[in-house]
Amino acid sequence: MAAFKEHCQDCMKELGDEYQYVHHWLDELFPLLGAHHRKIRHHVEGVEIARKRWGDRAAKAAEIHIKKDNCGRVPYSKEYESWT
C-alpha cells in the first residue's frame, strides 16, 4: 500500500493535481478496518462513486490510487468477498 504522499505525487504527475480529497475518501476507513478498508471503495464501483461525487478527473485519481494499491489493477467489489 502506498503512502498518502505517494498517491498525491502520482496524481500530480499524471493529472496536474494531487486530489487529496479523493485519497482521504478512499482510505478514511483504514483506521477502523486496516487493510480490509479496501473492500469498501478500492474497486470499480468505488471509482464510479468518485465519478458521481466529483467528476471524471477525480474518478481517474481514484483509479490511479487503487491501481497503486492493487498491483496495477482495479478489481470489482465481488473480488473481495473471499476476504475475512
For each residue, the residues with C-beta under 8 A, 3 or more apart:
1: 35 69
2: 6 7 10 65 68 69
3: 6 7
4: 7 8 20 23 24 27
5: 8 9
6: 2 3 9 10 68
7: 2 3 4 10 11 23 64 65 68
8: 4 5 11 12 18 19 20 23
9: 5 6 12 13 18
10: 2 6 7 13 14 64 65 68
11: 7 8 14 15 17 18 19 22 23 61 64 65
12: 8 9 15 16 17 18
13: 9 10
14: 10 11 60 64
15: 11 12 19 57 60 61 64
16: 12
17: 11 12 57 61
18: 8 9 11 12 23
19: 8 11 15 22 23 57 58 61
20: 4 8 23 24
21: 24 25 54 58
22: 11 19 25 26 50 54 58 61 62 65
23: 4 7 8 11 18 19 20 26 27 61 65
24: 4 20 21 27 28
25: 21 22 28 41 50
26: 22 23 41 42 46 50 62 65 66
27: 4 23 24 30 37
28: 24 25 37
29: 32 33 37 40 41
30: 27 33 34 37
31:
32: 29 37
33: 29 30 36 37 39 40
34: 30 37
35: 1 38
36: 33 39 83
37: 27 28 29 30 32 33 34 40 41 42
38: 35 41 42 43 69 70 80
39: 33 36 42 43 77 80 83
40: 29 33 37 46
41: 25 26 29 37 38 46 49 50 62
42: 26 37 38 39 46 65 66 69 70 75
43: 38 39 46 47 66 74 75 76 77 79 80
44: 47 48 74 75 76 77
45: 48 49 76 77
46: 26 40 41 42 43 49 50 62 66 77
47: 43 44 50 51 59 62 63 66 74
48: 44 45 51 52 59
49: 41 45 46 52 53
50: 22 25 26 41 46 47 53 54 58 59 61 62
51: 47 48 54 55 56 58 59 62
52: 48 49
53: 49 50 58
54: 21 22 50 51 57 58 59
55: 51 58 59
56: 51 59 60
57: 15 17 19 54 60 61
58: 19 21 22 50 51 53 54 55 61 62
59: 47 48 50 51 54 55 56 62 63
60: 14 15 56 57 63 64
61: 11 15 17 19 22 23 50 57 58 64 65
62: 22 26 41 46 47 50 51 58 59 65 66
63: 47 59 60 66 67 74
64: 7 10 11 14 15 60 61 67 68
65: 2 7 10 11 22 23 26 42 61 62 68 69
66: 26 42 43 46 47 62 63 69 70 74
67: 63 64 70 72 73 74
68: 2 6 7 10 64 65
69: 1 2 38 42 65 66
70: 38 42 66 67 73 74 75
71:
72: 67
73: 67 70
74: 43 44 47 63 66 67 70
75: 42 43 44 70 79 80
76: 43 44 45 79
77: 39 43 44 45 46 80
78: 81
79: 43 75 76 82
80: 38 39 43 75 77 83
81: 78
82: 79
83: 36 39 80
84:
